[in-house]
Every structure is written in structure tokens, then in C-alpha cells.
Amino acid sequence: MTQTPDFHRLTPTELATRKRRNLWIALGLVAFMVLLFTTTFLRMMQNQKAAREANAAIVAVAPQVPAPAPTQAPALEVAP
């Protein structure tokens, strides 16, 4: 005959300990996510600043060439 398995029932103390452990794990994961977001955001801002400075340096060194005069595109005629 088939016997049903005998499961261990957790005591209220064990349940409270498990709940507290799960809470600390969740808080640790949230803290890690905040750390990654903050680090990524700060690095992006730093890279954007460096790109703006590099672009400004290129513009300052480049010779000033007058912009070409704008030309109008020929008008399209519609056949009747």
C-alpha cells in the first residue's frame, strides 16, 4: 500500500525566523538594485559631460567655415 509522506510542520518561532530572513534578503536585493541604478546614472552623467567638453574642444579648434547658402528645391509641376 501507498503511504502518505509525513511533513514537518513549522513552529511559530520557525515561521517568524523564516519571515525575518526573507525580509532581510528582500531588503538586500532592493539595496543592490538602488546601488546599481545610482552607479549607472552617475556614470552616464559623467560620460555626457565628457562628451560635451570634447565636442566644445573640437568646435573651438575647427576652422570657421561659412555655412552654404540655402537653396530652394525646384517646384514640382502637376500635370492637368
C-alpha positions as a printed NumPy array, in Angstrom:
array([[  0.   ,   0.   ,   0.   ],
       [  0.984,   3.604,  -0.538],
       [  1.901,   5.641,   2.489],
       [  1.435,   9.387,   2.622],
       [  4.62 ,  11.316,   3.417],
       [  4.93 ,  12.763,   6.874],
       [  5.619,  16.526,   6.566],
       [  7.291,  18.593,   9.233],
       [  5.093,  21.426,  10.475],
       [  6.993,  24.606,  11.285],
       [  6.567,  26.078,  14.699],
       [  5.537,  29.738,  15.068],
       [  9.133,  30.577,  16.033],
       [ 10.471,  28.912,  12.887],
       [  7.882,  30.723,  10.753],
       [  8.844,  34.072,  12.299],
       [ 12.527,  33.341,  11.684],
       [ 11.825,  32.471,   8.056],
       [  9.79 ,  35.642,   7.571],
       [ 12.538,  37.799,   9.088],
       [ 15.189,  36.117,   6.899],
       [ 13.088,  36.648,   3.76 ],
       [ 12.617,  40.314,   4.677],
       [ 16.391,  40.831,   5.026],
       [ 17.006,  39.103,   1.703],
       [ 14.422,  41.358,   0.016],
       [ 15.952,  44.479,   1.593],
       [ 19.41 ,  43.381,   0.439],
       [ 18.162,  42.924,  -3.124],
       [ 16.477,  46.331,  -3.132],
       [ 19.654,  47.972,  -1.774],
       [ 21.698,  46.261,  -4.501],
       [ 19.279,  47.48 ,  -7.189],
       [ 19.478,  51.054,  -5.851],
       [ 23.281,  50.83 ,  -5.851],
       [ 23.34 ,  49.64 ,  -9.475],
       [ 20.873,  52.325, -10.59 ],
       [ 22.801,  55.094,  -8.826],
       [ 26.145,  53.944, -10.202],
       [ 24.771,  53.68 , -13.741],
       [ 23.09 ,  57.087, -13.548],
       [ 26.214,  58.82 , -12.237],
       [ 28.424,  57.206, -14.892],
       [ 26.015,  58.272, -17.65 ],
       [ 26.056,  61.854, -16.389],
       [ 29.863,  61.796, -16.252],
       [ 30.085,  60.447, -19.807],
       [ 27.659,  63.081, -21.116],
       [ 29.719,  65.844, -19.514],
       [ 32.909,  64.457, -21.063],
       [ 31.21 ,  64.251, -24.482],
       [ 30.04 ,  67.881, -24.244],
       [ 33.561,  69.012, -23.291],
       [ 35.103,  67.035, -26.163],
       [ 32.59 ,  68.474, -28.621],
       [ 33.29 ,  72.006, -27.376],
       [ 37.033,  71.444, -27.797],
       [ 36.542,  70.203, -31.366],
       [ 34.357,  73.192, -32.245],
       [ 36.872,  75.597, -30.717],
       [ 39.776,  74.142, -32.747],
       [ 37.907,  73.636, -36.037],
       [ 38.305,  76.406, -38.641],
       [ 35.275,  78.61 , -39.048],
       [ 33.749,  77.869, -42.443],
       [ 30.748,  79.901, -43.532],
       [ 27.602,  77.882, -43.922],
       [ 26.491,  77.368, -47.524],
       [ 23.577,  79.467, -48.666],
       [ 20.291,  77.593, -48.548],
       [ 18.94 ,  76.613, -51.929],
       [ 15.353,  76.115, -52.871],
       [ 14.302,  72.863, -54.404],
       [ 12.683,  73.239, -57.817],
       [  8.91 ,  73.424, -57.67 ],
       [  7.114,  70.375, -58.897],
       [  4.577,  70.971, -61.604],
       [  1.382,  68.982, -61.51 ],
       [  0.137,  67.753, -64.884],
       [ -3.56 ,  68.502, -65.546]])
